[in-house]
Amino acid sequence: MRVVLASASPARLSVLRAAGLDPLVQVSDVDEDALLASIPDATPAEKVTTLAGAKATTVARRIEETEAVVLGCDSMLHIGGDLVGKPGTVDEARTRWRAMAGGTGELVTGHAVLRVADGEIDRVAEGHAVTVVRFGEPTEEELDAYLGTGEPLAVAGAFTLDGLGGWFVEGVDGDPSNVIGISLPLVRRLLAGVGVGVTDLWAAPPAP
């Protein structure tokens, strides 16, 4: 059964590959801002899960595979009562880091697993994972250098755990793979929810 990742995130793809899967990447064209605007009163978990489901559904409806599992994800950082995604600009990323430094935030990732059978969406399982992130306090010089790389502009919460941003994360409480963008334990449970065993999807047996 083919695994399809409905995400352009290289970090999510890397996590899945390291965990034994070889997914086909298909990026959805969901208008995230419009979808979020339509559910203003939803909780952070509901918002990211709705986005994940929309992405997975969009991709599942257009793939050519008649038997597949489609994985959709969306991550945002819940901090100071606000739910934030990718900053997009250096100024916004700098403002966020000044607010995050020395504090904590919750990285919330919505997940959707859709099983496609005979070319149709057959079963759906959704959920979310939350990991508490404890941020360090980069110096102004370190923050300037980090912002200059462009990395924090394109990731939820303006930081990474598995990249350059990892230097400025003191620790996490919960599933670290969720901070990277896809919670392996949650995906395993969601796969089981649609009748698929994760070990059956491994591209090759793990090395002894």
Backbone torsions as a table, in degrees:
resi	resn	phi	psi	omega
1	MET	NA	130.8	-177.0
2	ARG	-79.0	138.0	174.7
3	VAL	-99.2	129.7	-180.0
4	VAL	-119.2	125.9	177.9
5	LEU	-98.9	115.8	-178.8
6	ALA	-89.0	61.3	-176.7
7	SER	-159.2	144.5	176.5
8	ALA	-90.5	0.8	-174.1
9	SER	-68.7	116.2	176.0
10	PRO	-66.0	-28.1	179.1
11	ALA	-67.4	-43.3	178.2
12	ARG	-63.4	-42.7	179.0
13	LEU	-61.3	-41.7	180.0
14	SER	-63.5	-42.0	178.7
15	VAL	-61.1	-45.8	-178.6
16	LEU	-66.1	-40.6	178.6
17	ARG	-64.8	-41.6	178.7
18	ALA	-65.5	-24.9	-179.0
19	ALA	-93.8	12.2	171.1
20	GLY	98.8	2.7	178.7
21	LEU	-101.5	157.7	177.5
22	ASP	-130.8	73.5	-172.6
23	PRO	-75.9	151.5	168.2
24	LEU	-84.6	132.3	-178.9
25	VAL	-96.4	125.1	175.4
26	GLN	-133.0	115.5	-176.0
27	VAL	-89.2	131.9	178.7
28	SER	-80.6	166.8	177.5
29	ASP	-116.3	34.2	-178.9
30	VAL	-66.8	134.5	175.2
31	ASP	-82.3	94.7	-173.7
32	GLU	-63.4	-43.3	-178.3
33	ASP	-62.0	-42.5	-179.5
34	ALA	-66.6	-39.6	-179.9
35	LEU	-66.3	-43.1	178.1
36	LEU	-63.9	-37.4	179.0
37	ALA	-64.3	-24.5	-178.4
38	SER	-82.6	-10.3	-179.6
39	ILE	-130.9	57.8	-173.0
40	PRO	-63.0	-26.7	-175.6
41	ASP	-96.2	4.5	-179.5
42	ALA	-71.6	154.4	175.9
43	THR	-73.5	164.0	175.6
44	PRO	-53.7	-43.3	-179.8
45	ALA	-63.5	-41.7	-180.0
46	GLU	-65.8	-37.8	-178.9
47	LYS	-64.7	-50.4	-177.3
48	VAL	-69.0	-32.4	179.1
49	THR	-71.3	-37.2	175.9
50	THR	-62.3	-43.8	177.8
51	LEU	-62.7	-43.8	179.8
52	ALA	-61.3	-43.3	179.8
53	GLY	-64.7	-39.5	179.4
54	ALA	-64.8	-41.5	179.5
55	LYS	-64.4	-46.8	-178.6
56	ALA	-64.5	-41.0	-179.3
57	THR	-65.4	-42.6	178.9
58	THR	-59.0	-44.5	-179.4
59	VAL	-70.7	-42.2	-178.0
60	ALA	-60.2	-31.5	-177.2
61	ARG	-78.8	-12.7	-176.6
62	ARG	-119.0	-5.3	-179.9
63	ILE	-71.9	155.6	-179.4
64	GLU	-86.2	-21.4	-178.9
65	GLU	-63.9	134.5	179.2
66	THR	-90.2	-18.5	176.5
67	GLU	-130.7	114.5	-175.8
68	ALA	-161.8	164.2	169.8
69	VAL	-119.6	124.8	-178.9
70	VAL	-107.4	128.0	179.4
71	LEU	-109.5	124.9	175.4
72	GLY	-120.2	141.0	-179.2
73	CYS	-140.7	154.1	170.9
74	ASP	-150.9	129.6	-177.6
75	SER	-117.0	141.4	173.2
76	MET	-145.8	158.8	179.8
77	LEU	-103.6	127.1	177.2
78	HIS	-101.0	111.8	-175.4
79	ILE	-148.1	134.2	179.3
80	GLY	58.7	29.6	-179.4
81	GLY	83.6	-3.8	179.7
82	ASP	-108.8	148.9	175.2
83	LEU	-108.5	115.2	-173.7
84	VAL	-122.9	147.8	177.9
85	GLY	-109.0	-131.4	179.7
86	LYS	-77.7	133.3	-177.3
87	PRO	-70.5	-36.8	176.0
88	GLY	83.9	-35.4	-179.6
89	THR	-128.6	156.6	179.1
90	VAL	-62.8	-42.5	-178.5
91	ASP	-62.3	-41.9	-180.0
92	GLU	-67.8	-41.0	178.8
93	ALA	-63.7	-38.5	178.9
94	ARG	-65.0	-43.5	179.0
95	THR	-61.0	-41.6	-179.9
96	ARG	-64.6	-43.7	-178.2
97	TRP	-65.5	-35.4	178.0
98	ARG	-66.6	-29.8	177.2
99	ALA	-79.8	-32.6	-175.8
100	MET	-82.0	-32.0	-171.2
101	ALA	-53.1	127.1	178.4
102	GLY	78.5	1.0	-178.1
103	GLY	-115.9	-163.8	178.9
104	THR	-130.2	157.2	175.0
105	GLY	-147.2	164.2	178.5
106	GLU	-108.2	119.4	174.8
107	LEU	-87.1	114.8	-175.5
108	VAL	-110.1	123.3	179.7
109	THR	-123.5	122.7	174.1
110	GLY	-86.0	143.2	-178.7
111	HIS	-130.3	140.9	173.5
112	ALA	-135.6	130.8	177.1
113	VAL	-120.2	118.9	-180.0
114	LEU	-115.2	129.7	175.0
115	ARG	-98.2	124.5	178.5
116	VAL	-101.6	126.0	179.3
117	ALA	-132.3	131.4	-177.3
118	ASP	53.5	35.0	175.6
119	GLY	80.7	3.9	-178.5
120	GLU	-124.5	151.9	175.3
121	ILE	-68.7	118.0	-172.1
122	ASP	-102.2	-43.8	-178.2
123	ARG	-142.9	148.4	-177.6
124	VAL	-134.0	137.0	173.2
125	ALA	-135.3	132.8	-178.4
126	GLU	-131.6	155.3	177.4
127	GLY	-174.0	-179.8	178.7
128	HIS	-141.6	158.5	177.2
129	ALA	-128.3	146.1	-179.8
130	VAL	-127.6	128.6	176.4
131	THR	-127.2	130.1	177.6
132	VAL	-81.7	129.2	-179.6
133	VAL	-111.6	129.4	177.4
134	ARG	-103.9	115.2	-173.4
135	PHE	-90.4	144.3	173.2
136	GLY	-82.9	-172.5	-178.7
137	GLU	-124.0	86.1	179.0
138	PRO	-64.5	146.5	174.5
139	THR	-70.5	167.2	178.4
140	GLU	-59.5	-38.6	179.4
141	GLU	-65.8	-42.7	178.9
142	GLU	-65.7	-41.0	179.7
143	LEU	-65.6	-41.2	176.9
144	ASP	-59.4	-44.0	-179.3
145	ALA	-65.1	-41.9	-179.5
146	TYR	-65.6	-46.2	178.5
147	LEU	-62.3	-33.9	179.7
148	GLY	-65.6	-20.7	178.6
149	THR	-75.1	-20.7	-177.6
150	GLY	85.0	-12.4	-176.1
151	GLU	-57.9	-48.7	-174.8
152	PRO	-68.3	-14.3	-178.6
153	LEU	-72.9	-23.7	-170.6
154	ALA	-111.5	13.5	-178.0
155	VAL	-130.4	151.2	-178.8
156	ALA	-59.5	130.0	177.8
157	GLY	80.1	-0.5	177.6
158	ALA	67.8	30.0	176.7
159	PHE	-155.2	160.7	171.6
160	THR	-124.5	158.6	172.5
161	LEU	-99.5	-30.8	-173.8
162	ASP	-101.1	9.4	-179.8
163	GLY	-128.8	-147.0	-178.3
164	LEU	-63.2	-29.6	179.8
165	GLY	-65.6	-20.0	-179.8
166	GLY	-59.5	-23.7	177.5
167	TRP	-64.3	-22.9	-173.0
168	PHE	-112.9	17.6	175.1
169	VAL	-111.8	118.9	-177.5
170	GLU	-74.8	-29.4	-179.9
171	GLY	171.6	172.4	177.5
172	VAL	-133.9	149.6	176.1
173	ASP	-117.3	102.4	-175.9
174	GLY	128.5	-159.7	-175.3
175	ASP	-75.4	114.8	-179.9
176	PRO	-67.4	-31.3	-179.7
177	SER	-64.1	-27.5	176.9
178	ASN	-64.0	-35.8	179.1
179	VAL	-67.0	-32.5	178.5
180	ILE	-73.3	-21.6	173.8
181	GLY	133.6	-10.0	179.1
182	ILE	-152.9	121.1	-177.4
183	SER	-83.7	110.3	-179.5
184	LEU	-61.9	-44.6	179.0
185	PRO	-60.6	-40.1	179.5
186	LEU	-68.1	-42.5	179.0
187	VAL	-60.6	-40.1	177.9
188	ARG	-58.8	-44.2	-180.0
189	ARG	-67.9	-39.1	178.9
190	LEU	-67.4	-37.7	175.4
191	LEU	-60.3	-42.9	177.3
192	ALA	-61.4	-33.2	179.4
193	GLY	-66.2	-22.6	176.1
194	VAL	-106.3	14.3	174.0
195	GLY	82.6	26.1	-178.8
196	VAL	-123.1	129.2	175.3
197	GLY	-87.3	131.6	-175.1
198	VAL	-61.9	-33.8	-178.3
199	THR	-68.1	-22.1	177.1
200	ASP	-73.4	-14.3	-178.8
201	LEU	-97.3	-8.2	-179.2
202	TRP	-58.8	132.1	-178.7
203	ALA	-68.4	-30.5	178.6
204	ALA	-155.5	151.8	178.9
205	PRO	-60.7	140.0	177.5
206	PRO	-62.6	148.0	-179.9
207	ALA	-63.3	142.4	-179.3
208	PRO	-68.3	NA	NA
